[in-house]
Amino acid sequence: MRYPLLPAALALAMGIVIGRLLSGAPLAGLFGVAAVLLLLALWKARWRPWLLWPLFLLVGWINLSRHDEAHSPHDLRRFGFDEPVLATLRGRLATEPALRRNERRAGTTTWRTRVILEVRHLRRRHDWEPAAGRVAVSLPEILPAGFHQGSEVEVYGILRRPAGPVAEGLFDWARFLRNKGIWYELVTRDLRDWRPVDPGGLRPSLPRRYATWARRCLSRGLPEEEEEVQLIWAMALGWRTALTDEVAEPFMRTGTMHLFAISGLHIGLISGMLVAVLRVLQVPRGACVFLVVPALWFYVAATGGQPSAVRASIMMTVVVGGWSLRRPGDLLNSLCAAGFLILLWDPLQLFQASFQLSFFVVLGLALLMPFFEGLRERLLQVDPLLPPELLTRWQRMQHDGARLVLGSLGVSIAAWLGSFPLIMHYFNLVTPVSLLANVVMVPLGGLAVMSCLGSLATGAWFPGASELFNHAAWFWMHLMTGLSQRAATWPGAFHYVMAPAAWQVGLYYAVLVGCVGGRLWQSGRRQWLVPCGLGLLFAWGAPAWARRGRTEVVVLPMNGGGAIWVDAPGRRNDLLIDCGDEYQVERLTLPVLRSRGVNVLPRLVLTHGDVRHVGGVGLLAEALPIREVVVGPHDFRSPSYREFVARLREPETAGDTALREVVGGDAVAGWEVRSPPAGTRFARADDNALVLTRDFVGTRVLLLSDLGSKGQGALLAAEGDLGAEVVVAGLPVDEEPLMPRLLDRVVPRRVVLTDAAWPAAQHAGAALRGRLVAAGATVLATSEAGTVTLILEDGDCEVRLMPGR
């Protein structure tokens, strides 16, 4: 068999997937079935080929159950902590503390430290109890250097279940932790909640001390606060603190973020340099493997053991071992070996984005590069009867340059085809510019890594040379940042898209492997090529076709503010009603729009000048092109509102954004403006808020914003039917929404209140809810329900909440 580990790795992965889908199966029963299959395979040799694959499948299932289920009597899940509790945990830090930096628009910087705690004891009141499990601990500041991997600590804080996504399509923190075997998080206030059990105990590990020395070495002769220096740390040492959202964004949009993951580029360069030096020193092949492989794994440990680094190191171990034994290597077989060993060690890796991206990129290279290399040879083929010696130097240089460029382009295309469905699934991005950007950025990244390795190799004994290498690395990194920022601004460089479902991603890779791997090219199977291609296109287009007549009204929880996204059929009538303040725009509004595939906002409606509703409109306009902004006839005192509207009124600063003023009776993207009436003006901003309504084939929706009592009176005085099945309303300052007279006119069946959990003045109290329920309405408050989505189709209205709400 050419690829003996391929079916074994596939069977192991299938067993892990089945274990996740059928969680809760008794571990003793799975062990019993596996034991029977093993005995049968040992007894009957001719049954062995048929029994090994189900045996591997059961191994994967058992292994996942061992990691994923609560088998220990002291497991934290057995304590029943479904609600947050105050607790003190004692245990060992299982990872190095990860520091994250957030840059605010106001110029302030905030820090957050996260670390995984291996819990051994728990105290809720007075006595310690045995406990077992892994907990994600967070601290809103920098953890001192005395806390490191292996430290024994006691930590006090709020122990709770991790929160799920705020809205559909956003990052799921709870699932992310679950895929690492973590079911709880502990939130601490400050360093006073942390206490080392043995302050003078365990020293940092050798890889940790090496990483600290390496950062000092790579910054020799350069200011540490420079962005390029910190990106050099990220690229060479896996120091993720440098990759803030602002810094990482151009690399994400150009598809070059992979350069900052310790991967095959780093491992290949290190092993190549070590082998070259050892061979110059005339070290035998057989001895090289015992020097190169430990050095590779030490580097992996020093850089945090990222999945891509582990995968690349396993593959390089296989390659170097085969080279030392003079055995030919195979990329796909080495990939299967790496996958099999990693999943055998930690089956939860299968569900992590880093593992999936790392393996499918290499799978794309293994499957597609033979085709691209053959195509390159045909394109560059010269006269076979012409000896190469007769070619001029210029012709040979042209030929070698074309081979290099076409080879780099082939690698870029193969890696893109192997990764783009996963990038769509996890990051809502498609990056066509990466096909060209990687042709330039990967060689620059290689030069930067080589310079870093030169600096580390000479740092201890030749500081002058180390400093020269650092300046070279700074230069290459400066080129990389400039090129990524420039490439991200090219037209069509990237697009935000809706994430495909997991089954769509799986179908894509099945068709890719079937077509490129050669199965469907075999005689008698080629007639299935066209049906498979059409089936893939249909499967990817079917969800969009099913949504063609549907309108979704997404009410976002803004902690007392307001933002409503109306996703109509097509893009022409989509609109965003308010956006929230700057924090909410950055945290919620923009991610929701991008998860919906919004690259240009057709229309933005600003109901009134409340900072909680429109304070982040400047940030939104910087991040997303807006075609039209709709406002009411009145100005407001809010500085952010006044500055933004004033800018749109000047042709020099408005750009491509049109400004439109509306009053009662006007129409906006199929919605009727009901208030404020023309010629009226109230002293309070809430009373001047825009009110919109629309009838969706028998289901009318009324959006009241924060309309106050005088504004409600003007709405009642206007002509027209105010009846609506669904009402979305905020809480006006010091007043209530839907006063009794308006409630009697509207007669809603469902009321969505955009309130806040605190302070009490912005929370929908029991009296308000009781009054609305007494009128026959079902009440949902975003402070408790989270994001509320109204799905309007064929005269029906479905209300959908986030899971767990």
Solvent accessible surface area in square Angstrom, and as a share of the most:
residue,aa,sasa,rsa
1,M,170,0.76
2,R,185,0.67
3,Y,49,0.19
4,P,64,0.40
5,L,60,0.30
6,L,57,0.29
7,P,39,0.24
8,A,4,0.03
9,A,14,0.11
10,L,101,0.50
11,A,9,0.07
12,L,0,0.00
13,A,21,0.16
14,M,109,0.49
15,G,0,0.00
16,I,0,0.00
17,V,62,0.35
18,I,48,0.24
19,G,5,0.05
20,R,40,0.14
21,L,134,0.67
22,L,105,0.52
23,S,64,0.41
24,G,59,0.57
25,A,27,0.21
26,P,97,0.61
27,L,39,0.19
28,A,85,0.66
29,G,37,0.36
30,L,15,0.08
31,F,110,0.46
32,G,35,0.33
33,V,79,0.45
34,A,12,0.09
35,A,49,0.38
36,V,85,0.49
37,L,28,0.14
38,L,85,0.42
39,L,117,0.58
40,L,53,0.26
41,A,3,0.02
42,L,118,0.59
43,W,173,0.61
44,K,51,0.22
45,A,67,0.52
46,R,169,0.62
47,W,94,0.33
48,R,92,0.33
49,P,76,0.48
50,W,197,0.69
51,L,26,0.13
52,L,60,0.30
53,W,79,0.28
54,P,53,0.33
55,L,22,0.11
56,F,49,0.20
57,L,38,0.19
58,L,15,0.07
59,V,50,0.29
60,G,0,0.00
61,W,39,0.14
62,I,17,0.08
63,N,13,0.06
64,L,2,0.01
65,S,8,0.05
66,R,138,0.50
67,H,57,0.26
68,D,7,0.03
69,E,47,0.21
70,A,26,0.20
71,H,82,0.37
72,S,40,0.26
73,P,105,0.66
74,H,81,0.36
75,D,16,0.08
76,L,4,0.02
77,R,50,0.18
78,R,139,0.51
79,F,47,0.20
80,G,50,0.48
81,F,7,0.03
82,D,100,0.52
83,E,125,0.56
84,P,79,0.50
85,V,45,0.26
86,L,104,0.52
87,A,1,0.01
88,T,15,0.09
89,L,0,0.00
90,R,70,0.25
91,G,0,0.00
92,R,74,0.27
93,L,1,0.00
94,A,13,0.10
95,T,46,0.27
96,E,49,0.22
97,P,29,0.18
98,A,61,0.47
99,L,43,0.21
100,R,103,0.38
101,R,37,0.13
102,N,42,0.22
103,E,74,0.33
104,R,86,0.31
105,R,122,0.45
106,A,94,0.73
107,G,64,0.61
108,T,77,0.45
109,T,57,0.33
110,T,57,0.33
111,W,79,0.28
112,R,78,0.28
113,T,4,0.02
114,R,90,0.33
115,V,4,0.02
116,I,25,0.13
117,L,0,0.00
118,E,49,0.22
119,V,5,0.03
120,R,108,0.39
121,H,68,0.30
122,L,0,0.00
123,R,78,0.28
124,R,92,0.34
125,R,195,0.71
126,H,158,0.71
127,D,112,0.58
128,W,70,0.25
129,E,52,0.23
130,P,68,0.43
131,A,7,0.05
132,A,34,0.26
133,G,24,0.23
134,R,83,0.30
135,V,0,0.00
136,A,5,0.04
137,V,1,0.01
138,S,5,0.03
139,L,0,0.00
140,P,58,0.36
141,E,56,0.25
142,I,88,0.44
143,L,15,0.07
144,P,59,0.37
145,A,87,0.68
146,G,59,0.57
147,F,18,0.08
148,H,8,0.04
149,Q,79,0.35
150,G,11,0.11
151,S,14,0.09
152,E,56,0.25
153,V,0,0.00
154,E,15,0.07
155,V,0,0.00
156,Y,82,0.31
157,G,4,0.04
158,I,70,0.36
159,L,0,0.00
160,R,90,0.33
161,R,88,0.32
162,P,17,0.11
163,A,65,0.51
164,G,40,0.39
165,P,32,0.20
166,V,45,0.26
167,A,2,0.02
168,E,59,0.27
169,G,52,0.50
170,L,31,0.16
171,F,135,0.56
172,D,37,0.19
173,W,50,0.18
174,A,30,0.24
175,R,156,0.57
176,F,82,0.34
177,L,3,0.01
178,R,75,0.27
179,N,14,0.07
180,K,74,0.31
181,G,15,0.14
182,I,1,0.01
183,W,57,0.20
184,Y,2,0.01
185,E,9,0.04
186,L,0,0.00
187,V,39,0.23
188,T,3,0.02
189,R,162,0.59
190,D,29,0.15
191,L,63,0.31
192,R,202,0.74
193,D,11,0.06
194,W,16,0.06
195,R,122,0.45
196,P,45,0.28
197,V,58,0.33
198,D,87,0.45
199,P,113,0.71
200,G,76,0.73
201,G,32,0.31
202,L,119,0.59
203,R,158,0.58
204,P,41,0.26
205,S,55,0.36
206,L,106,0.53
207,P,28,0.17
208,R,63,0.23
209,R,89,0.32
210,Y,61,0.23
211,A,11,0.08
212,T,51,0.29
213,W,70,0.24
214,A,0,0.00
215,R,55,0.20
216,R,140,0.51
217,C,1,0.00
218,L,1,0.01
219,S,8,0.05
220,R,71,0.26
221,G,47,0.45
222,L,23,0.11
223,P,58,0.36
224,E,89,0.40
225,E,134,0.60
226,E,58,0.26
227,E,76,0.34
228,E,23,0.10
229,V,0,0.00
230,Q,21,0.09
231,L,0,0.00
232,I,1,0.01
233,W,16,0.06
234,A,0,0.00
235,M,1,0.00
236,A,4,0.03
237,L,9,0.05
238,G,12,0.12
239,W,55,0.19
240,R,121,0.44
241,T,8,0.04
242,A,2,0.02
243,L,12,0.06
244,T,4,0.02
245,D,91,0.47
246,E,129,0.58
247,V,20,0.11
248,A,11,0.08
249,E,63,0.28
250,P,19,0.12
251,F,3,0.01
252,M,48,0.21
253,R,40,0.15
254,T,0,0.00
255,G,17,0.16
256,T,0,0.00
257,M,37,0.16
258,H,88,0.39
259,L,4,0.02
260,F,0,0.00
261,A,27,0.21
262,I,0,0.00
263,S,20,0.13
264,G,33,0.32
265,L,48,0.24
266,H,0,0.00
267,I,1,0.00
268,G,26,0.25
269,L,40,0.20
270,I,17,0.09
271,S,5,0.03
272,G,40,0.38
273,M,71,0.32
274,L,58,0.29
275,V,29,0.17
276,A,56,0.43
277,V,85,0.49
278,L,24,0.12
279,R,104,0.38
280,V,121,0.70
281,L,122,0.60
282,Q,157,0.70
283,V,29,0.17
284,P,89,0.56
285,R,62,0.23
286,G,39,0.37
287,A,39,0.30
288,C,0,0.00
289,V,26,0.15
290,F,154,0.64
291,L,97,0.48
292,V,0,0.00
293,V,23,0.13
294,P,75,0.47
295,A,38,0.30
296,L,0,0.00
297,W,87,0.31
298,F,68,0.28
299,Y,16,0.06
300,V,6,0.03
301,A,57,0.44
302,A,11,0.08
303,T,6,0.04
304,G,65,0.63
305,G,34,0.33
306,Q,30,0.14
307,P,26,0.16
308,S,12,0.08
309,A,0,0.00
310,V,36,0.21
311,R,18,0.07
312,A,5,0.04
313,S,0,0.00
314,I,17,0.08
315,M,15,0.06
316,M,42,0.19
317,T,42,0.24
318,V,66,0.38
319,V,68,0.39
320,V,6,0.04
321,G,19,0.18
322,G,16,0.16
323,W,68,0.24
324,S,14,0.09
325,L,133,0.66
326,R,172,0.63
327,R,163,0.60
328,P,124,0.78
329,G,63,0.61
330,D,49,0.26
331,L,82,0.41
332,L,19,0.10
333,N,37,0.19
334,S,3,0.02
335,L,11,0.05
336,C,9,0.05
337,A,11,0.09
338,A,0,0.00
339,G,6,0.06
340,F,29,0.12
341,L,92,0.46
342,I,10,0.05
343,L,7,0.03
344,L,73,0.36
345,W,211,0.74
346,D,32,0.17
347,P,0,0.00
348,L,7,0.03
349,Q,32,0.14
350,L,29,0.14
351,F,36,0.15
352,Q,22,0.10
353,A,28,0.22
354,S,51,0.33
355,F,9,0.04
356,Q,32,0.14
357,L,37,0.18
358,S,11,0.07
359,F,22,0.09
360,F,59,0.24
361,V,41,0.24
362,V,11,0.06
363,L,29,0.14
364,G,1,0.01
365,L,39,0.19
366,A,19,0.15
367,L,26,0.13
368,L,11,0.05
369,M,27,0.12
370,P,86,0.54
371,F,117,0.49
372,F,36,0.15
373,E,77,0.35
374,G,27,0.26
375,L,66,0.33
376,R,41,0.15
377,E,78,0.35
378,R,150,0.55
379,L,116,0.58
380,L,32,0.16
381,Q,131,0.58
382,V,72,0.41
383,D,78,0.40
384,P,113,0.71
385,L,160,0.79
386,L,68,0.34
387,P,60,0.38
388,P,90,0.57
389,E,139,0.62
390,L,120,0.60
391,L,30,0.15
392,T,78,0.45
393,R,182,0.66
394,W,159,0.56
395,Q,84,0.37
396,R,102,0.37
397,M,111,0.49
398,Q,98,0.43
399,H,53,0.24
400,D,88,0.45
401,G,34,0.32
402,A,34,0.26
403,R,78,0.29
404,L,129,0.64
405,V,85,0.49
406,L,56,0.28
407,G,14,0.14
408,S,31,0.20
409,L,52,0.26
410,G,6,0.05
411,V,67,0.38
412,S,7,0.05
413,I,48,0.25
414,A,0,0.00
415,A,26,0.20
416,W,52,0.18
417,L,48,0.24
418,G,0,0.00
419,S,8,0.05
420,F,34,0.14
421,P,0,0.00
422,L,7,0.03
423,I,36,0.18
424,M,21,0.09
425,H,57,0.26
426,Y,77,0.29
427,F,83,0.35
428,N,17,0.09
429,L,6,0.03
430,V,27,0.16
431,T,3,0.02
432,P,51,0.32
433,V,11,0.07
434,S,3,0.02
435,L,46,0.23
436,L,111,0.55
437,A,11,0.08
438,N,19,0.10
439,V,30,0.17
440,V,75,0.43
441,M,3,0.01
442,V,53,0.30
443,P,66,0.41
444,L,20,0.10
445,G,0,0.00
446,G,9,0.08
447,L,68,0.34
448,A,0,0.00
449,V,3,0.01
450,M,87,0.39
451,S,9,0.06
452,C,1,0.00
453,L,22,0.11
454,G,9,0.08
455,S,0,0.00
456,L,20,0.10
457,A,65,0.51
458,T,18,0.10
459,G,4,0.04
460,A,85,0.66
461,W,175,0.61
462,F,105,0.44
463,P,72,0.45
464,G,40,0.39
465,A,18,0.14
466,S,0,0.00
467,E,63,0.28
468,L,130,0.65
469,F,77,0.32
470,N,1,0.01
471,H,82,0.36
472,A,37,0.28
473,A,1,0.00
474,W,69,0.24
475,F,97,0.40
476,W,63,0.22
477,M,0,0.00
478,H,85,0.38
479,L,63,0.32
480,M,0,0.00
481,T,8,0.05
482,G,39,0.37
483,L,75,0.37
484,S,2,0.01
485,Q,96,0.43
486,R,163,0.59
487,A,6,0.05
488,A,14,0.11
489,T,102,0.59
490,W,121,0.42
491,P,137,0.86
492,G,43,0.41
493,A,4,0.03
494,F,44,0.18
495,H,79,0.35
496,Y,23,0.09
497,V,36,0.21
498,M,75,0.33
499,A,46,0.35
500,P,10,0.06
501,A,40,0.31
502,A,73,0.56
503,W,144,0.50
504,Q,8,0.04
505,V,12,0.07
506,G,41,0.39
507,L,62,0.31
508,Y,22,0.08
509,Y,13,0.05
510,A,63,0.49
511,V,22,0.13
512,L,20,0.10
513,V,60,0.35
514,G,13,0.12
515,C,29,0.17
516,V,46,0.26
517,G,42,0.41
518,G,23,0.22
519,R,149,0.54
520,L,27,0.14
521,W,136,0.48
522,Q,84,0.37
523,S,106,0.68
524,G,54,0.52
525,R,104,0.38
526,R,144,0.53
527,Q,116,0.52
528,W,140,0.49
529,L,36,0.18
530,V,104,0.60
531,P,65,0.41
532,C,39,0.24
533,G,29,0.28
534,L,109,0.54
535,G,34,0.33
536,L,29,0.15
537,L,127,0.63
538,F,156,0.65
539,A,10,0.07
540,W,60,0.21
541,G,36,0.35
542,A,31,0.24
543,P,43,0.27
544,A,57,0.44
545,W,166,0.58
546,A,58,0.45
547,R,77,0.28
548,R,136,0.50
549,G,46,0.45
550,R,60,0.22
551,T,7,0.04
552,E,10,0.05
553,V,0,0.00
554,V,2,0.01
555,V,0,0.00
556,L,1,0.00
557,P,18,0.11
558,M,6,0.03
559,N,73,0.37
560,G,6,0.05
561,G,1,0.01
562,G,6,0.06
563,A,0,0.00
564,I,17,0.09
565,W,0,0.00
566,V,0,0.00
567,D,24,0.12
568,A,5,0.04
569,P,61,0.38
570,G,58,0.56
571,R,96,0.35
572,R,204,0.75
573,N,54,0.27
574,D,0,0.00
575,L,0,0.00
576,L,1,0.00
577,I,7,0.04
578,D,4,0.02
579,C,0,0.00
580,G,0,0.00
581,D,47,0.24
582,E,70,0.31
583,Y,114,0.43
584,Q,12,0.05
585,V,0,0.00
586,E,80,0.36
587,R,89,0.33
588,L,0,0.00
589,T,0,0.00
590,L,11,0.06
591,P,42,0.26
592,V,2,0.01
593,L,1,0.00
594,R,42,0.15
595,S,10,0.06
596,R,16,0.06
597,G,11,0.10
598,V,1,0.01
599,N,49,0.25
600,V,52,0.30
601,L,0,0.00
602,P,20,0.13
603,R,40,0.15
604,L,0,0.00
605,V,0,0.00
606,L,0,0.00
607,T,3,0.02
608,H,0,0.00
609,G,5,0.05
610,D,24,0.13
611,V,86,0.50
612,R,47,0.17
613,H,5,0.02
614,V,0,0.00
615,G,9,0.09
616,G,0,0.00
617,V,1,0.00
618,G,23,0.22
619,L,25,0.12
620,L,0,0.00
621,A,28,0.22
622,E,120,0.54
623,A,35,0.27
624,L,7,0.03
625,P,69,0.43
626,I,7,0.04
627,R,120,0.44
628,E,34,0.15
629,V,0,0.00
630,V,0,0.00
631,V,1,0.01
632,G,4,0.04
633,P,46,0.29
634,H,22,0.10
635,D,65,0.33
636,F,14,0.06
637,R,200,0.73
638,S,14,0.09
639,P,94,0.59
640,S,31,0.20
641,Y,2,0.01
642,R,123,0.45
643,E,123,0.55
644,F,8,0.03
645,V,3,0.02
646,A,53,0.41
647,R,96,0.35
648,L,14,0.07
649,R,113,0.41
650,E,92,0.41
651,P,109,0.69
652,E,147,0.66
653,T,74,0.43
654,A,15,0.12
655,G,64,0.62
656,D,125,0.65
657,T,26,0.15
658,A,55,0.42
659,L,47,0.23
660,R,83,0.30
661,E,87,0.39
662,V,1,0.01
663,V,40,0.23
664,G,26,0.25
665,G,62,0.59
666,D,48,0.25
667,A,61,0.47
668,V,0,0.00
669,A,16,0.12
670,G,50,0.48
671,W,1,0.00
672,E,79,0.36
673,V,0,0.00
674,R,19,0.07
675,S,1,0.01
676,P,1,0.01
677,P,32,0.20
678,A,73,0.57
679,G,89,0.85
680,T,43,0.25
681,R,150,0.55
682,F,48,0.20
683,A,96,0.74
684,R,90,0.33
685,A,36,0.28
686,D,9,0.04
687,D,2,0.01
688,N,6,0.03
689,A,0,0.00
690,L,2,0.01
691,V,0,0.00
692,L,2,0.01
693,T,6,0.04
694,R,60,0.22
695,D,73,0.38
696,F,20,0.08
697,V,124,0.71
698,G,58,0.56
699,T,4,0.02
700,R,57,0.21
701,V,0,0.00
702,L,2,0.01
703,L,6,0.03
704,L,3,0.02
705,S,17,0.11
706,D,1,0.01
707,L,3,0.02
708,G,0,0.00
709,S,41,0.26
710,K,126,0.53
711,G,0,0.00
712,Q,4,0.02
713,G,23,0.22
714,A,17,0.13
715,L,0,0.00
716,L,22,0.11
717,A,88,0.68
718,A,31,0.24
719,E,167,0.75
720,G,48,0.46
721,D,93,0.48
722,L,3,0.02
723,G,22,0.21
724,A,4,0.03
725,E,49,0.22
726,V,0,0.00
727,V,0,0.00
728,V,3,0.02
729,A,1,0.01
730,G,2,0.02
731,L,21,0.10
732,P,4,0.03
733,V,79,0.45
734,D,132,0.68
735,E,55,0.24
736,E,65,0.29
737,P,3,0.02
738,L,0,0.00
739,M,70,0.31
740,P,71,0.44
741,R,162,0.59
742,L,0,0.00
743,L,9,0.05
744,D,107,0.55
745,R,99,0.36
746,V,2,0.01
747,V,100,0.58
748,P,3,0.02
749,R,132,0.48
750,R,67,0.24
751,V,0,0.00
752,V,0,0.00
753,L,0,0.00
754,T,10,0.06
755,D,2,0.01
756,A,1,0.01
757,A,64,0.50
758,W,175,0.61
759,P,64,0.40
760,A,92,0.71
761,A,90,0.70
762,Q,52,0.23
763,H,58,0.26
764,A,1,0.01
765,G,33,0.31
766,A,91,0.70
767,A,85,0.66
768,L,7,0.04
769,R,54,0.20
770,G,39,0.38
771,R,62,0.23
772,L,0,0.00
773,V,86,0.49
774,A,90,0.70
775,A,48,0.37
776,G,60,0.57
777,A,5,0.04
778,T,80,0.46
779,V,27,0.16
780,L,36,0.18
781,A,4,0.03
782,T,3,0.02
783,S,31,0.20
784,E,98,0.44
785,A,9,0.07
786,G,3,0.02
787,T,3,0.02
788,V,0,0.00
789,T,4,0.02
790,L,0,0.00
791,I,12,0.06
792,L,5,0.02
793,E,56,0.25
794,D,123,0.64
795,G,27,0.26
796,D,101,0.52
797,C,19,0.12
798,E,95,0.43
799,V,42,0.24
800,R,76,0.28
801,L,56,0.28
802,M,13,0.06
803,P,119,0.75
804,G,88,0.84
805,R,149,0.54
